[in-house]
Amino acid sequence: MPLERNPSTGELFLRLPAPYTSLILTPPRPDAPAIQAILRDPAVYTWLGRPSSNFSFEDAQRLLGEYTAAANAALDALKDDETEAGALKPMEDCPVRCLREVQPDGSDAFVGHIGFKRCKWFELGLDSDTAATRNGEQRERLVKENDARVTGDPDIVWQVSYYLSPTHHRRGIMTVVLRTLLDEWAIPRMCMRHIHVSVFTGNEGSVRMLEKCGFVRTGTMERCIEVRGERRSLHVLDWERAD
Ligand SMILES: CC(C)(COP(=O)(O)OP(=O)(O)OC[C@H]1O[C@@H](n2cnc3c(N)ncnc32)[C@H](O)[C@@H]1OP(=O)(O)O)[C@@H](O)C(=O)NCCC(=O)NCCS
C-alpha cells in the first residue's frame, strides 16, 4: 500500500515524491481555521464556485465536515479491504486529501486540499465530437446512471476539485499531487478511468496543471453560470486513463 502510518500518531499519510518530500497528504484534522484563511483569499476563491471574502468559520467547518465524512468512509472501507481470495477490494474514495507541509521540527501546516467525487456535472459531452450542451433531463439521467454504478466500475465518471494556499502557488506542487494520487491511489484502488472537470475561463494555472496531468480541453461553455452576481464561462477538460 502506498500509504504509510505515522508511528507516533497512527495517522495514515501519503508522501509526495522528491523533491516534494516535505509535503504529505493526510485525512482531515481540525483544519477549519486554515481552510477559512485559504478560501477567503481572492487568489483562490475567484476560481471556485462556493466561497468568497465572506466565507465564515462556520462555512469552513461545514466543508471540513464533508471532507471528514468522505475520508472516514474510506478509512472504514480500508479496515476490511481484502476479498477472501486475498485481492484488494476497490475503494470509493481516498482516505488522504489534506495537503500538509512538514516543518524541520516535525510540526506541519495545512496548505491545500484535493478530493475526488462521482461527477455531477454533465453539461457537455465527454469528447469533442459530442461537445454540445445537454438539457436538464439528459444531465439528470447521466448523474443517476453514474451514481448507480458499483464501486470499482471503470465506467464511473469522476470529478476532482483542489485548491492550494497562495503561499505555495506556482512551485509545481498541485501537478505532483494530482499525478501521485492518480498513480498511487485513484487508478490502482478506485479503478479510475474517466475524469470530467470544469474550470472557469481565465484560470490558466488550473488548466495548465490539468493539461500537464494528461487532461484534454473538450469544450467551453460561454457565460453559462452566475457566480457572485457575475456571468462566467467554463472550460471543460477530460482525462482518460491510458491502458
Ligand atoms: C490551480 C492551482 C491548484 C494550481 O496549483 P499549483 O501548484 O500552483 O500549479 P503548478 O505549480 O503545478 O503549475 C502547473 C502549471 O501551470 C502554470 N501555472 C500555475 N499557475 C499559473 C497562473 N496563475 N498563470 C499561468 N500559469 C500558471 C505553471 O507555470 C505550470 O506550468 P509549467 O510547468 O508549464 O510552467 C492553484 O493555482 C490554486 O489553488 N488556484 C486557486 C484554486 C483553483 O483554481 N482551484 C481549481 C479550480 S478548477
The ligand as a Tripos MOL2 file, in Angstrom:
@<TRIPOS>MOLECULE
LIG
   48    50     1     0     0
SMALL
NO_CHARGES

@<TRIPOS>ATOM
      1 C1         -4.8940   25.7550   -9.6710 C.3       1 LIG1
      2 C2         -3.8240   25.5290   -8.6230 C.3       1 LIG1
      3 C3         -4.2480   24.3840   -7.7110 C.3       1 LIG1
      4 C4         -2.5110   25.1750   -9.3540 C.3       1 LIG1
      5 O1         -1.5930   24.6950   -8.4000 O.3       1 LIG1
      6 P1         -0.0370   24.9900   -8.4940 P.3       1 LIG1
      7 O2          0.6490   24.0430   -7.5930 O.co2     1 LIG1
      8 O3          0.1930   26.4430   -8.2810 O.co2     1 LIG1
      9 O4          0.2370   24.6210  -10.0270 O.3       1 LIG1
     10 P2          1.6430   24.1590  -10.6040 P.3       1 LIG1
     11 O5          2.7150   24.9510   -9.9340 O.co2     1 LIG1
     12 O6          1.6990   22.6650  -10.5250 O.co2     1 LIG1
     13 O7          1.5560   24.6540  -12.1030 O.3       1 LIG1
     14 C5          1.1860   23.8710  -13.2020 C.3       1 LIG1
     15 C6          1.4270   24.6680  -14.4710 C.3       1 LIG1
     16 O8          0.5670   25.7950  -14.5010 O.3       1 LIG1
     17 C7          1.3090   27.0090  -14.6010 C.3       1 LIG1
     18 N1          0.6380   27.9810  -13.7550 N.ar      1 LIG1
     19 C8          0.3710   27.8680  -12.4420 C.ar      1 LIG1
     20 N2         -0.2780   28.9700  -12.0130 N.ar      1 LIG1
     21 C9         -0.4140   29.7700  -13.0900 C.ar      1 LIG1
     22 C10        -1.0110   31.0430  -13.2810 C.ar      1 LIG1
     23 N3         -1.5900   31.6990  -12.2670 N.pl3     1 LIG1
     24 N4         -0.9850   31.5760  -14.5280 N.ar      1 LIG1
     25 C11        -0.4150   30.9090  -15.5600 C.ar      1 LIG1
     26 N5          0.1670   29.6870  -15.4290 N.ar      1 LIG1
     27 C12         0.1690   29.1340  -14.2040 C.ar      1 LIG1
     28 C13         2.6880   26.6670  -14.0830 C.3       1 LIG1
     29 O9          3.6510   27.5490  -14.6030 O.3       1 LIG1
     30 C14         2.8410   25.2350  -14.5800 C.3       1 LIG1
     31 O10         3.1400   25.1970  -15.9550 O.3       1 LIG1
     32 P3          4.6540   24.9960  -16.5000 P.3       1 LIG1
     33 O11         5.1840   23.7730  -15.8030 O.co2     1 LIG1
     34 O12         4.4500   24.8300  -17.9600 O.co2     1 LIG1
     35 O13         5.4020   26.2240  -16.0980 O.co2     1 LIG1
     36 C15        -3.5810   26.8020   -7.7510 C.3       1 LIG1
     37 O14        -3.2300   27.8560   -8.6050 O.3       1 LIG1
     38 C16        -4.8100   27.1820   -6.9430 C.2       1 LIG1
     39 O15        -5.0230   26.7080   -5.8240 O.2       1 LIG1
     40 N6         -5.6480   28.0870   -7.5210 N.am      1 LIG1
     41 C17        -6.8490   28.5540   -6.8400 C.3       1 LIG1
     42 C18        -7.9120   27.4790   -6.6950 C.3       1 LIG1
     43 C19        -8.2510   26.8280   -8.0220 C.2       1 LIG1
     44 O16        -8.1340   27.4160   -9.0810 O.2       1 LIG1
     45 N7         -8.7250   25.5770   -7.9540 N.am      1 LIG1
     46 C20        -9.1180   24.8310   -9.1290 C.3       1 LIG1
     47 C21       -10.4710   25.1930   -9.5640 C.3       1 LIG1
     48 S1        -10.8770   24.3900  -11.0900 S.3       1 LIG1
@<TRIPOS>BOND
     1     1     2 1
     2     2     3 1
     3     2     4 1
     4     2    36 1
     5     4     5 1
     6     5     6 1
     7     6     7 2
     8     6     8 1
     9     6     9 1
    10     9    10 1
    11    10    11 2
    12    10    12 1
    13    10    13 1
    14    13    14 1
    15    14    15 1
    16    15    16 1
    17    15    30 1
    18    16    17 1
    19    17    18 1
    20    17    28 1
    21    18    19 ar
    22    18    27 ar
    23    19    20 ar
    24    20    21 ar
    25    21    22 ar
    26    21    27 ar
    27    22    23 1
    28    22    24 ar
    29    24    25 ar
    30    25    26 ar
    31    26    27 ar
    32    28    29 1
    33    28    30 1
    34    30    31 1
    35    31    32 1
    36    32    33 2
    37    32    34 1
    38    32    35 1
    39    36    37 1
    40    36    38 1
    41    38    39 2
    42    38    40 1
    43    40    41 1
    44    41    42 1
    45    42    43 1
    46    43    44 2
    47    43    45 1
    48    45    46 1
    49    46    47 1
    50    47    48 1
@<TRIPOS>SUBSTRUCTURE
     1 LIG1         1 GROUP 0 **** ****
